[in-house]
Structure formats: C-alpha cells, structure tokens
C-alpha cells in the first residue's frame, strides 16, 4: 500500500485512549490566544518607521501548538488498512471483597446475604464481564481480612473458590471470627497482601522490602459486596467505636494512595433484623451451643448504605448498588464499572495489510515546528517533509 492509496476516512488509532491528551492542546491554545490578544491591545501606537508585526515572536508558539496534535496523533499509533478493523479491550485487575461477618448470614433478602454476594460474582464471570486474560483476587472481610485467592488468571479456579464462600455448617467452633466486622483491619490486611504480591511480581522475591513504594495501576479496582454494618457491635463501646472508625478511615486513605477505587454493592434490607435469626436453620445443642442464642438476642443488623457510599466516594468509585431481594441484579452496574478500566485498541481484521502512519504525523509536526522558526526555516521544512513523504 502506497501513501497515494491511503483513505483518510479509514485512518484508525491503535491506542485511541491516548488522544485524550488533545484536551491539553486546546487549553494551551486558548491560553496563548488570550495572551496574544492582550499583547496586541496593550502595545504602543504605531509611529512613523515603526513595525507592528501581527504575530512577531508569537508565531513560534502558535506553530508549536499546531504541531503538538500531530505528535499526540503519532503517539496514538495511527494506521490504515484496506479491510475491516476490530476493536480490542485490555485486561483488568479486579479485587473482589466479600463481607463475611455474621450479619451477612441473615436471610432478610430471601437468600442469605453472603449467598447473594457469591451469586453476583459468579454472574460476572458467566456473563463475560470478567473474561480470560483478566486477573482476579478474592478476599473475605470479617473480623480479619483473609486472603482466599491471590491475583490469578485462572478464572475456573477463582469461580471454584467463590462457590465455597457460604454460611458455616455449624457454630460450635466459636472463635469470634464471624461475630464482629472490623472492616478497617480487614482493608489493611487486603492492601498489605496486594503490596506483597506486587512486590513478588516485580522484584521476584517473597517477604517485605522497607523501600517498597505502593504501585498505582490504571486497570486495578475493587468490588465490595457487604451490608455496610461495620460498627453495629460497638454501639455500647464509645472508645472501641472511635478506634474502629479511625482505623477504617486510615485504611481507606491507603486505598486512595494506591489508586484503588471501590465499587460497592449493598445487600440487605432497611429493617432492623435480630442476629439470632441466623440460628433458625441450625439445631441448638447440635449445631451451636445454646448460650449463643442468648448472646445474640440483643444484637441487630440492617443495611447501612452510608458506610458503603463513603468508601466508594472517598476512593473515586461508585455505589452502592442496593440488592434488597433475590430478584435484584447488580451485573449491569458492575459490568459498566469494569468496562471503564479496559483501554481500547484497534487492530486489522485477521491478516490484512496494515500501513503505519505515525511517520507522516511526525513529519507534519516537524514541518510546523520548523515553520514557526522563520520563513527560511519554513521553506527548508517544507522541502524536508516533501522529500520524506515521497520516500515513504
């Protein structure tokens, strides 16, 4: 394909997201134009023998601005092809966080809240919102943040781990994990785990390096599915509540530092539900000690969208999307969120002939830059570009 055969209507950019930089060019042009107009309006009146060029030294800046869009265009990898093109989207890194505290075992939505959480994640995989090539990680957030599955591209293995997250078979091993929700501590555990895996991926070593600086990745985000009831068990402990809220805010700040935006899904109803209702499907004396019912009877839980909204807005994400019954579906909301982190690129369909156009963009930018230096430089620039164009 020669340059004479190039169809200007079929110029594509392999990295179209990079064209967003053009917005800076328009802003810079408006700024320079305003400064030039101000200079014209404030200059002295013309006298006999004096020269008042329209542009003067400003010509260089205007030509420099004119050349910048072509440099940005070259950076976006322009090309043309005789046939069709296909759009491809890059992979993402999704961190899934499921609240695994006791309030998530309630069935005020028809199913237990935690079963709805796993269902929503499974639907993201089956619908193709999470696709081959993506990296996914799973964390449970109860009184501690337990890493269930580190970043992986094995979607089948990930789906299997998600399916194992459910209500416990019994509550005989009463170790306190289920009966509190220290989300601040859980989030701290999560971002530290992510840092360690990033360190292992980049440095190839396990452990911790004190000189390590957290990485910000443009395609990484978090999805939290929870009832938002993080501090209900501390209502009678003012100091404990203050400490937990402080830890919570600090952990959110660490997510901000890493650029991890949180998209939240709230599961539950606005009714205050007694935690003792969890035991309705279990047998006293067999599946749980009878004393447990007495300990839970004065504790209640309800959906708290305020905490979820704070987590999302503070980190730059969105939410919460609220699920109050088994019929509600968060897939559209979450799929749209995931798609924001996929950069788009264009490629020729199959093995069609592809012509790279970035050299032309570079030469046009060079010609404009040289033209801004003066008339003789401009003539030389035109000659250089014409010769280069013919050679290409």
C-alpha positions as CSV (number, residue, x, y, z in Angstrom):
1,X,0.0,0.0,0.0
2,X,1.5,3.4,-1.0
3,X,0.7,6.7,0.5
4,X,-1.4,7.7,-2.5
5,X,-3.7,4.8,-1.7
6,X,-4.4,6.0,1.9
7,X,-8.0,6.7,2.5
8,X,-8.3,9.5,5.0
9,X,-11.7,8.2,6.1
10,X,-10.1,4.9,7.2
11,X,-7.4,6.2,9.5
12,X,-7.5,4.4,12.8
13,X,-5.6,4.7,16.1
14,X,-4.3,1.6,17.8
15,X,-4.2,3.4,21.1
16,X,-7.2,5.8,20.9
17,X,-7.2,6.5,24.7
18,X,-4.0,8.5,24.2
19,X,-5.9,11.0,22.1
20,X,-7.3,12.4,25.3
21,X,-4.1,14.4,25.6
22,X,-5.5,16.6,22.8
23,X,-7.6,18.4,25.5
24,X,-4.4,19.9,26.9
25,X,-3.6,21.3,23.4
26,X,-6.9,23.1,23.2
27,X,-6.4,24.6,26.6
28,X,-2.9,25.7,25.8
29,X,-4.1,27.3,22.5
30,X,-6.8,29.3,24.3
31,X,-4.3,30.5,26.9
32,X,-1.8,31.6,24.2
33,X,-4.6,33.2,22.1
34,X,-5.8,35.2,25.1
35,X,-2.2,36.3,25.9
36,X,-1.6,37.3,22.2
37,X,-4.9,39.4,22.1
38,X,-3.9,41.1,25.4
39,X,-0.4,41.9,23.9
40,X,-2.0,43.4,20.8
41,X,-4.4,45.5,22.8
42,X,-1.7,46.9,25.1
43,X,1.1,47.7,22.6
44,X,2.1,51.3,21.8
45,X,0.5,53.2,19.0
46,X,2.3,52.8,15.6
47,X,4.6,55.7,14.7
48,X,6.4,56.6,11.5
49,X,9.0,54.0,10.6
50,X,8.0,51.5,13.3
51,X,6.9,47.9,12.6
52,X,4.0,46.2,14.2
53,X,4.0,42.6,13.0
54,X,0.7,40.8,13.6
55,X,2.4,37.7,15.2
56,X,6.1,38.5,15.7
57,X,7.7,36.1,18.1
58,X,4.3,34.6,18.9
59,X,4.4,32.8,15.6
60,X,6.7,30.2,17.1
61,X,4.3,29.4,19.9
62,X,1.3,29.1,17.6
63,X,3.2,26.8,15.2
64,X,4.4,24.8,18.2
65,X,0.8,24.3,19.4
66,X,-0.2,23.4,15.9
67,X,2.4,20.7,15.7
68,X,1.5,19.1,19.1
69,X,-1.7,17.4,17.9
70,X,0.3,15.6,15.3
71,X,2.8,14.4,17.9
72,X,-0.1,13.2,20.0
73,X,-1.6,11.5,17.0
74,X,1.7,9.7,16.3
75,X,1.8,8.6,20.0
76,X,-1.7,7.1,19.5
77,X,-0.2,4.8,16.8
78,X,-2.3,5.7,13.7
79,X,-2.6,3.2,10.8
80,X,-4.8,2.4,7.9
81,X,-5.9,-0.8,6.3
82,X,-7.7,-1.9,3.1
83,X,-10.1,-4.1,5.0
84,X,-12.0,-4.1,8.3
85,X,-10.7,-3.4,11.8
86,X,-11.7,-4.9,15.1
87,X,-11.8,-3.3,18.5
88,X,-10.0,-5.0,21.3
89,X,-10.1,-4.2,25.0
90,X,-7.3,-4.7,27.5
91,X,-7.5,-6.8,30.6
92,X,-8.3,-5.6,34.1
93,X,-7.2,-6.5,37.7
94,X,-10.3,-6.9,39.9
95,X,-10.2,-7.2,43.7
96,X,-13.4,-8.8,45.0
97,X,-14.1,-8.3,48.7
98,X,-16.9,-10.2,50.3
99,X,-18.1,-9.2,53.8
100,X,-18.1,-12.5,55.7
101,X,-19.2,-11.2,59.1
102,X,-22.2,-12.8,60.9
103,X,-24.7,-10.2,59.7
104,X,-24.1,-11.5,56.1
105,X,-25.7,-14.8,57.2
106,X,-29.1,-13.2,57.6
107,X,-31.9,-14.1,55.1
108,X,-33.9,-10.9,55.0
109,X,-33.4,-10.7,51.2
110,X,-34.8,-14.2,50.7
111,X,-31.4,-15.8,50.4
112,X,-28.6,-15.2,52.9
113,X,-26.8,-12.0,52.1
114,X,-23.5,-13.9,51.6
115,X,-25.1,-16.3,49.1
116,X,-26.3,-13.3,47.1
117,X,-22.7,-11.9,47.2
118,X,-21.2,-15.0,45.7
119,X,-24.1,-15.2,43.1
120,X,-23.3,-11.7,41.9
121,X,-19.6,-12.5,41.4
122,X,-20.4,-15.8,39.6
123,X,-22.7,-13.9,37.2
124,X,-19.9,-11.5,36.3
125,X,-17.8,-14.5,35.1
126,X,-20.7,-16.3,33.3
127,X,-21.8,-13.1,31.5
128,X,-18.3,-12.3,30.3
129,X,-17.9,-9.1,32.3
130,X,-14.8,-10.8,33.7
131,X,-13.1,-12.6,30.8
132,X,-10.0,-14.6,30.0
133,X,-6.8,-12.6,30.5
134,X,-8.2,-10.7,33.5
135,X,-6.5,-11.0,36.9
136,X,-8.8,-11.5,39.8
137,X,-8.4,-11.8,43.6
138,X,-10.8,-12.8,46.3
139,X,-10.7,-11.5,50.0
140,X,-13.1,-12.2,52.8
141,X,-13.6,-9.3,55.3
142,X,-14.9,-10.3,58.7
143,X,-13.1,-9.5,61.9
144,X,-9.9,-10.1,59.8
145,X,-9.2,-9.9,56.1
146,X,-8.4,-13.4,55.0
147,X,-6.9,-13.9,51.5
148,X,-8.9,-16.7,49.9
149,X,-7.4,-16.4,46.4
150,X,-4.5,-14.2,45.3
151,X,-4.3,-12.4,41.9
152,X,-4.7,-15.1,39.2
153,X,-5.8,-15.5,35.6
154,X,-7.3,-18.9,36.4
155,X,-11.0,-18.0,36.3
156,X,-12.2,-21.5,36.8
157,X,-10.1,-21.8,40.0
158,X,-11.4,-18.4,41.1
159,X,-15.0,-19.4,40.5
160,X,-14.5,-22.5,42.5
161,X,-13.2,-20.5,45.4
162,X,-16.1,-18.1,45.2
163,X,-18.5,-21.0,45.3
164,X,-17.0,-22.2,48.6
165,X,-17.9,-18.9,50.4
166,X,-21.1,-19.6,52.2
167,X,-22.7,-19.9,55.7
168,X,-20.8,-22.2,58.0
169,X,-22.1,-25.7,58.7
170,X,-22.3,-25.0,62.4
171,X,-21.1,-22.5,65.0
172,X,-19.6,-25.0,67.5
173,X,-16.1,-23.6,67.0
174,X,-17.0,-20.2,68.4
175,X,-13.7,-18.3,67.7
176,X,-15.2,-14.9,67.2
177,X,-14.4,-14.6,63.5
178,X,-18.0,-14.3,62.5
179,X,-19.4,-12.1,65.2
180,X,-17.7,-8.8,64.5
181,X,-16.8,-6.8,61.4
182,X,-13.6,-4.8,61.8
183,X,-13.6,-3.5,58.2
184,X,-10.7,-1.1,58.9
185,X,-8.4,-4.0,60.0
186,X,-9.7,-6.1,57.1
187,X,-8.9,-3.4,54.5
188,X,-5.4,-3.0,56.0
189,X,-4.8,-6.7,55.6
190,X,-6.0,-6.6,52.0
191,X,-3.8,-3.7,50.8
192,X,-0.8,-5.2,52.5
193,X,-1.5,-8.5,50.8
194,X,-1.7,-6.7,47.5
195,X,1.6,-4.9,48.1
196,X,3.3,-8.2,48.9
197,X,2.0,-9.8,45.7
198,X,3.1,-6.7,43.6
199,X,6.5,-6.9,45.2
200,X,6.8,-10.6,44.4
201,X,5.6,-10.0,40.8
202,X,8.0,-7.1,40.2
203,X,11.1,-8.0,42.3
204,X,10.6,-11.7,42.2
205,X,11.1,-12.1,45.9
206,X,8.8,-13.1,48.8
207,X,8.7,-11.1,52.0
208,X,8.9,-7.4,52.6
209,X,11.2,-4.6,51.4
210,X,11.2,-1.5,53.6
211,X,12.0,0.6,50.5
212,X,8.9,-0.6,48.6
213,X,6.5,2.0,47.4
214,X,2.9,1.1,46.6
215,X,2.1,0.7,42.9
216,X,-0.8,2.6,41.2
217,X,-2.2,0.6,38.3
218,X,-4.8,2.2,36.0
219,X,-6.6,-1.1,35.3
220,X,-7.0,-2.1,39.0
221,X,-10.1,-1.6,41.1
222,X,-12.1,-3.3,43.9
223,X,-15.6,-4.5,44.2
224,X,-17.0,-4.8,47.7
225,X,-20.2,-6.7,48.5
226,X,-21.4,-6.0,52.0
227,X,-24.4,-4.9,54.2
228,X,-22.3,-2.0,55.4
229,X,-23.0,-2.9,59.0
230,X,-19.4,-2.4,60.2
231,X,-19.8,-0.8,63.6
232,X,-23.1,-2.1,65.0
233,X,-21.5,-4.4,67.6
234,X,-19.6,-1.4,69.0
235,X,-22.6,0.8,69.7
236,X,-22.1,0.4,73.5
237,X,-18.3,0.9,73.4
238,X,-17.6,4.5,72.5
239,X,-13.8,4.1,72.7
240,X,-13.8,0.9,70.6
241,X,-16.1,2.6,68.1
242,X,-13.8,5.6,67.8
243,X,-10.7,3.4,67.4
244,X,-12.5,1.3,64.7
245,X,-13.7,4.3,62.8
246,X,-10.2,5.8,62.9
247,X,-8.7,2.6,61.6
248,X,-11.4,2.4,58.9
249,X,-10.5,6.0,57.7
250,X,-6.8,5.2,57.6
251,X,-7.3,2.1,55.5
252,X,-9.5,4.0,53.1
253,X,-6.7,6.5,52.8
254,X,-4.3,3.7,51.9
255,X,-6.6,2.5,49.1
256,X,-6.6,6.1,47.8
257,X,-2.8,6.2,47.9
258,X,-2.8,3.0,45.7
259,X,-5.4,4.4,43.3
260,X,-7.8,1.5,44.1
261,X,-11.3,2.7,43.5
262,X,-14.1,0.8,45.3
263,X,-17.4,-0.1,43.7
264,X,-19.8,-1.2,46.4
265,X,-22.9,-3.4,46.3
266,X,-25.1,-3.2,49.4
267,X,-27.0,-6.4,50.3
268,X,-29.8,-6.4,52.9
269,X,-32.9,-4.5,53.8
270,X,-33.5,-1.3,55.8
271,X,-35.3,-3.3,58.5
272,X,-33.5,-4.0,61.8
273,X,-33.1,-7.8,61.9
274,X,-32.1,-9.6,65.1
275,X,-28.9,-11.6,64.6
276,X,-30.4,-14.5,66.5
277,X,-32.4,-15.2,63.3
278,X,-29.3,-16.6,61.9
279,X,-29.8,-19.7,64.1
280,X,-33.2,-20.6,62.7
281,X,-31.6,-23.1,60.2
282,X,-29.4,-24.6,62.9
283,X,-30.1,-27.0,65.8
284,X,-29.5,-25.9,69.4
285,X,-27.1,-28.1,71.2
286,X,-26.0,-29.8,67.9
287,X,-25.0,-27.0,65.5
288,X,-24.4,-24.3,68.1
289,X,-24.2,-24.0,71.9
290,X,-27.5,-22.9,73.5
291,X,-25.7,-20.0,75.1
292,X,-25.1,-18.4,71.7
293,X,-28.7,-17.6,71.3
294,X,-28.7,-15.6,74.5
295,X,-25.5,-13.7,73.4
296,X,-27.1,-12.7,70.0
297,X,-30.6,-11.8,71.1
298,X,-29.9,-8.2,71.8
299,X,-27.9,-7.6,68.6
300,X,-29.4,-6.4,65.4
301,X,-28.3,-5.6,61.8
302,X,-29.6,-3.6,58.9
303,X,-28.3,-2.4,55.6
304,X,-26.1,0.7,56.1
305,X,-25.6,2.4,52.7
306,X,-23.8,5.4,54.3
307,X,-20.7,3.5,55.1
308,X,-20.6,1.9,51.6
309,X,-21.2,5.3,49.9
310,X,-18.4,6.8,51.9
311,X,-16.0,4.0,50.8
312,X,-16.9,4.4,47.1
313,X,-16.9,8.2,47.0
314,X,-13.7,8.6,49.1
315,X,-11.8,6.3,46.7
316,X,-13.3,7.6,43.5
317,X,-15.6,4.6,42.8
318,X,-19.3,4.4,42.6
319,X,-22.1,2.9,44.7
320,X,-23.7,1.4,46.5
321,X,-26.0,-0.5,44.2
322,X,-28.6,-1.9,46.6
323,X,-29.9,-5.5,46.5
324,X,-32.9,-6.0,48.8
325,X,-34.3,-9.2,47.3
326,X,-33.2,-12.2,45.3
327,X,-34.7,-10.6,42.1
328,X,-32.3,-7.6,42.2
329,X,-29.3,-7.8,39.9
330,X,-26.1,-5.8,40.1
331,X,-24.4,-7.2,36.9
332,X,-25.2,-4.2,34.7
333,X,-23.9,-1.8,37.3
334,X,-20.7,-3.8,37.9
335,X,-20.1,-4.6,34.2
336,X,-20.2,-0.9,33.4
337,X,-17.7,-0.2,36.2
338,X,-15.4,-3.0,35.0
339,X,-15.5,-1.7,31.4
340,X,-14.2,1.7,32.4
341,X,-10.8,0.1,33.2
342,X,-10.4,-1.6,29.9
343,X,-8.4,0.6,27.5
344,X,-9.4,0.1,23.9
345,X,-7.3,-0.6,20.8
346,X,-7.9,-1.2,17.1
347,X,-6.3,-3.9,15.0
348,X,-6.7,-5.1,11.4
349,X,-9.1,-7.9,11.0
350,X,-7.2,-11.2,10.5
351,X,-4.1,-10.8,8.4
352,X,-5.0,-7.8,6.3
353,X,-2.3,-5.3,5.1
354,X,-1.6,-2.7,7.6
355,X,0.1,0.7,7.0
356,X,1.6,2.5,9.9
357,X,1.0,6.3,9.6
358,X,2.9,7.6,12.6
359,X,5.9,8.7,10.4
360,X,3.6,11.0,8.5
361,X,2.3,12.6,11.7
362,X,5.9,13.1,12.9
363,X,7.0,14.8,9.7
364,X,4.0,17.1,9.6
365,X,4.7,18.1,13.3
366,X,8.3,18.7,12.3
367,X,7.3,20.9,9.4
368,X,5.1,23.0,11.5
369,X,7.7,23.4,14.2
370,X,10.3,24.5,11.7
371,X,7.8,26.8,10.1
372,X,7.5,28.6,13.4
373,X,11.2,29.4,13.4
374,X,11.1,31.7,10.4
375,X,10.5,32.0,6.7
376,X,13.8,30.4,5.6
377,X,13.4,27.6,8.1
378,X,9.8,27.1,6.9
379,X,11.0,26.7,3.3
380,X,13.6,24.1,4.4
381,X,11.0,22.3,6.5
382,X,8.6,22.0,3.5
383,X,11.3,20.6,1.3
384,X,12.3,18.1,4.0
385,X,8.7,16.9,4.5
386,X,8.0,16.6,0.8
387,X,11.2,14.5,0.3
388,X,10.4,12.3,3.3
389,X,6.7,11.9,2.1
390,X,7.8,10.8,-1.3
391,X,10.4,8.4,0.2
392,X,7.7,6.8,2.4
